[in-house]
Amino acid sequence: MGEWGSGLIGAIIGAVISGVLSFLVLRFNYRQLYAEIVSKSRDEWLGQMRDHLSKLLAEIRKPTIKNADEEKANGGISLSNDYYNAKFQLFLRLNEKEPLHIALKKEIEELEGIVSSKCVDKINDVENRILEIARTVLKIEWDRVRQEAKGEK
């Protein structure tokens, strides 16, 4: 075989090793990049959920200047466009297959019903249930973010 054959075998072995290592590095980098992207997206989702939920709950308490006369006349609270915007932003972020997400949506709808029926003394109870469910949902999602950032999922 000689020198020429030995050199060819060495080059082939070197190319195979280089190819395997390149594949492993590429695969590792892909997983790391995927984990970073998913974690960042979930983190943004968490922040948006918090923002919209706090806006929704704040708007329940805030009388609207535009509807102040109507509120005085009917003894209830008029809901603002900001409330509805926050509500629909939340609803669009909820997964209708997740039991906690379904429960959160139900409680928000109940809160709106209480406001519409002028039973404002029940608002605190429903708000507390909404906050309890939301904290659980956010904790579960935060745990997923941490797992994905570690590359566990």
Buried (B, 14 or more C-beta within 10 A) or exposed (E): EEEEEEEEEEEEEEEEEEEEEEEEEEEEEEEEEEBEEBBEEBBEBBEBBEEBBEBBBEBBEBEBEEBEEEBEEEEBBBBBEBBEBBBEBBBEBBEEEEEBBBBBBEBBEBBBEBBEEEEBEBBEEBBEBBBEBBEEBBEEBEEBBEEBBEEEE
